[in-house]
Amino acid sequence: SVPCSAILSSYLLGERLNLLGKLGCLLSLVGSTVMVIHAPEDEEVTTLEEMTSKLKEPGFLAYGAILLALCFLLIFYLAPRYGQSNILIYLTICSVIGAFSVSSVKGLGIAIKGFFAGQPVLQHPLTWILVVTLVASITTQINYLNKSLDIFNTSLVFPIYYVLFTTIVITTSIILFKEWVTMTVVDIIGTVCGFLTIILGVFLLHAFKDMDVSLGNLPQVLQNEQPEPVTRDDKNILIEVDNSSIAPEDKPKVFKL
């Protein structure tokens, strides 16, 4: 999503993508690849009863309550005041709500498997709770994502949203499915390094978006550096001031015989 949105917005919407932005897209691809290589294995959850027990764990309930409180704070207080000027407000709402949509998709995937296996999933209350949660979360995400796209640059919205959303999803997976419990040290380091590489790529996209840097004018940009001012000691400055204060006609004249 990061490179595709940045590149397509450059060609289709006329939004400029400089050399550093293209490098940021490349770093995002590299970081995503490293994360996929070292990604944790999904914990096997095959029935809605197991999913219900996961959702009822105290750690996830507390985590969900914190996310809901943060979401209400963003929607009803911060968004009306700062949403038009701060790109992080709307995108944080989308990312926080994304934790519930990902959990709902995971549960509904289990329910669909059980339905084709002949299990009475339609009579299970969790199925309908997940459907309502998924519809509400996706609707909210689309609403605030479209608001962000109407105000801010597309090549900035999707990278920042990607980082925030990925952070929330990784945290949700750790708490709900405990996917990192069986990971080795190498996989943990690889996942963290891949995610940091993505953040670096997004930083390049955002921080240098207004610079006119390309392969064609790169040597010119490097050569147009301002020369450093010449530092002179106090003795030279005093001599110049003293000499300048004497008018040419007042200077002593020397006669040669």
QUILIN-V265860 format. One line per field, one symbol per residue. ss: DSSP state (H for helix, E for strand, C for the rest). psi: psi as a letter, one per 40 degrees, with the letter a starting at -180 (. if undefined). burial: I if it has 9 or more other C-alpha atoms within 8 Angstrom, else O. A space follows every 50 residues. Layout:
ss = ???
psi = ???
burial = ???
This chain:
ss = CHHHHHHHHHHHCCCCCCHHHHHHHHHHHHHHHHHHHCCCCCCCCCCHHH HHHHHCCHHHHHHHHHHHHHHHHHHHHHHHHHCCCCHHHHHHHHHHHHHH HHHHHHHHHHHHHHHHCCCCHHHCHHHHHHHHHHHHHHHHHHHHHHHHHH HCCHHHHHHHHHHHHHHHHHHHHHHHCCCCCCCCHHHHHHHHHHHHHHHH HHHHHHHCCCCCCCCCCHHHHHHCCCCCCCCCCHHHHHHHHHHHCCCHHH CCCCCCC
psi = ddddddddddddeehhhadddddddddddddddddddeiiihhhheiddd dddddeiddddddddddddddddddedddddededhdddddddddddddd dddddddddddddddeeeigddehdddddddddddddddddddddddddd dihdedddddddddddddddddddddefeedeiidddddddddddddddd dddddddfdehghiddedddddefihihihhiidddddddddddehidee ihihhh.
burial = OIIOIIIIIIOOOOIOIIIIIIIIIIIIIIIIIIIOOIOIOOOOOOIIOI IIOIIOOOOIIOIOOOIOOOIIIIIOIIIIOIIIOOIOIIIIIIIIIIII IIOIIOIIOIIOOIIOOOOOIOOIOOIIOIIOIIOOIIOIIIOIIOIIIO OIOIIIIIIIIIIIIOOIIOOIIIIIIIIIOOIOOOIIOIIIIIIIIIII IIIIIIOIIOOOIOOOOIOOIOOOOOOOOOOOOOOOIOOOOOOOOOOOOO OOOOOOO
